């Protein structure tokens, strides 16, 4: 009886260890062909962000200015008070 309990315990531990050990080949070791060779004199190139790029993007690409609000607001929610036509 003790042998069966011990065998179940050891089997359960081995299965848990195998399932939770993360011993799969999920990551690689060493350099790849596209990595810079630092010992050969290659360096990693850093490109700085352009000045004001995040503020300029909506104007240049989407034709939207800051403070205009959502351009699709009245199409998506036509019953809003600010989307109703005001009759003089």
N, C-alpha and C positions, 0 to 999 in steps of 0.2 A: 504494500500500500504506500509506503514511504517512497519507494522507487518510482511509482507512477506519478505522485505529486511532484517529486524532484524532476522527473523527465518532462512533465508538462511545463514546469517553471523554466527549465533550461530551454525548451523549445520555444516558448513564448518570448523569452529574452533574446534568443538568436533571431527570431523573426522580426521582433521590434528593432533590433540593432540593424538588421539588413534593410528594413524599410525606411528607417529614419536616419541612416548614416550619411545620406547625400554623397554616396561614393560614385555617382554616375559621372559621365564625362560632360559636365555642363560648362566647364571652363577649360581654357587651354593654358598651357605653360610655355614660357619662352616667347621668342619674337616671331612675328608673322612677316610676310613679304612686304606688307604695306607699312610696317612700323619704321620710324626713322632710326638709322644706325647711329647712335650717339657716340660710340667709340670710333666710328669712321669720320666724325666731324659733322654729321647731319644734326640739325636742330629742329625743334618743334616750332612751327610758325604760328604766332598769335596775331589775329586780325582784330583791331579795336573796333568797337561800335561807332557808327557815324554820329556826329553831333546832331541831336534833335531828330533822329530818324523815327522814333516812335511817335512823335508829335506830327511829323510831316507825312507819314504814311497815309492816314485817312484822306488828307487833302489831295495828294498826288495820285492815289490809286482808286479811291472809292468816291471821290468828289464829295467829301463830307467835311465840314468844319466843326471844331470843338464848340459845344454850346448849342448846336442845332437840334440836339435830341435824337431820338431814334427815327431814321428816315422812313421806316416801315410801320411806325406806331399807329397811324390812322388807318392803314390798310389792314393791320392785324386786329385792332380794337376800334372799330368805327363808332361805338357807342360812348366813348369817352367824352367828357365835357369839352376838352380842348380840341376835339376833332369835329364837333358839331358846327355846322355852318350857322353863323349869326346873321339873321335877317334884320336889316335896318328898318 
